Amino acid sequence: MTGDVAVLGAGMHPWGKWGRGFVEYGTVAAREALADAGLDWRQVDSIVGADTVRGGYPGYVAGATFAKALGWQGARVASVYAACASGAQAVDAARAQILSGLADVVLVVGADAAPKGFFRPAGGDRPDDPDWLRFRVLGATNPTYFGLYARRRMAVHGDTAEDFAQVKVKNAAMGALNPNARYRKRVTAEEVAASAVVADPLRLLDICATSDGAAALVLSGMEFARRHGAVDPVRIRAVSTVTPRYPNTVLDLPDIATDSAVAAGKPPAADSTVAAGPVADTFRASIARAAYEEAGIGPEDLSFAEVYDLSTALELQWYEDLGLCGEGEAAKLLREGATALGGHIPVNVSGGLASFGEAVPAQAIAQVCELTWQLRGAAGDRQVAGARVGVTANQGLFGHGSAVIAVR
């Protein structure tokens, strides 16, 4: 147990295609989070920005960029990049500053202005870059990866295209209730099946879009929260930022090889725990396990979950990786209505990426915003009754895994 930090404020800029710069979006979200916390920007000790690689030079120094946009006031500053896990790593950096005593109040901001179509690597030849290699050598765009993963679930577990469609139906129904979502329209399974094939068996409505958007959080130490009058705030109890272990026997693009330096070279020291034998968990399952261990809870303690649904099939995989059900049982859990609002473990009651689309540095922060609103009982028509414990789950490029557990 490392100690809780309080979530004093949460704010978002609605997702969509707005045609403006990421700094504007992030500034709106930051000001909303500060207002929600009842704090002035000048009371913030530190700001951590989740970077965007598409925003030009300022995107790579997002912390300082947002500090400038809000008005330089001397705050400590940091910037982080971990692709889709950037937001959770920004939360982790902020938490570390608070728990170490470096800051009482930290503002976390992520924002993006995404291009139309699927994401691709930045320009130039980089043969040592796994992301560049998968595009140039394998021709594996993100939708290709999603389709391969769906095919694997169909072959190994018997999932069907109808199961995948029902994930979209569920998430679209929740997104229709969320004022920050880009897509606020319910869809039917028939509409999913009638949409264009993108990467067989996945269709257009099975795959999330790219979006503009932003999210922000104001975090503080528990003592500051009490002094500020927040007697029972939402608390972040665990943040997992693990990497895979060798050997990664189920290939998980964009990590296109299973070799590892720990399996070669000098033998490990006598007290080392490094081993080259089979590992107990897959990479994504290890993300959740680390968070559960830190928080001192298990999946049976969860009230709801926000997961990284780049595709409908990937959401089903997260059910198993989070321990919500056994291996191969995700579609059954979905069919029973367990993961819908009113079920015993609702998943993506925000609407998920299916309803928002990807604004990469913002999305893991947006998940924690949803945890905050749900745990406060302030989520309106999509409120999970009696919500006490929530978890997020994300995966970024090159082995960035992340999960956040929040409690009330």
Order of alpha helices (4+ residues) and beta strands (2+ residues): beta-alpha-beta-alpha-beta-alpha-beta-alpha-alpha-alpha-alpha-beta-beta-beta-alpha-beta-alpha-beta-alpha-alpha-alpha-alpha-beta-beta
